[in-house]
């Protein structure tokens, strides 16, 4: 969970830097680099399996605030980044979304 949140924070930071087409293309490159790391986390999660309900609840409590903060950052930055309508950034967001969705 900690590794996933770290990647989410890197994703949020990359997105937050997208303010024009040039910076959006740079953000897209950074996001594409994160896709592989999200894939690795998904593979590790599959290998380990789902935590027990008690462990899952403890993890949720432990990371609740940090997770909520980063999801808020991602939501705001995604809305702003999509408004730039930069193709490479939109493609990167789609790639990352597919990779992220495989993490349990």
C-alpha positions, 0 to 999 in steps of 0.5 A, spaced: 500 500 500 505 504 501 508 503 494 502 504 491 501 511 494 508 513 493 507 512 485 500 515 486 503 521 489 508 521 483 503 521 478 499 527 482 506 531 481 507 529 474 499 531 472 500 538 477 505 540 472 501 540 466 499 547 464 500 547 457 502 543 451 509 542 452 509 541 460 503 536 458 507 532 453 513 532 459 508 529 464 505 524 459 513 521 459 513 521 466 506 518 467 508 513 462 514 511 466 510 510 472 506 505 468 511 499 468 512 501 476 504 500 477 504 493 473 510 491 477 506 492 484 500 489 481 504 483 479 507 483 486 500 484 489 497 478 485 503 473 488 502 475 495 494 475 494 489 479 498 490 480 505 485 478 511 480 482 512 483 485 519 489 486 515 486 490 510 482 494 515 488 496 518 492 498 512 486 502 510 486 506 517 493 507 516 493 510 510 486 513 509 488 520 510 494 520 505 490 516 500 484 521 500 489 527 499 493 524 493 486 522 490 484 529 491 490 531 488 489 526 482 482 528 481 483 536 481 490 535 476 486 530 472 480 535 470 485 540 469 490 536 464 484 533 460 482 540 459 489 541 455 487 536 450 494 534 449 493 527 445 500 524 448 497 526 455 490 523 454 494 516 452 498 516 458 492 517 462 489 511 459 495 507 460 496 508 467 488 507 468 489 500 465 495 499 469 492 502 476 486 498 475 489 491 476 492 493 483 487 489 488 
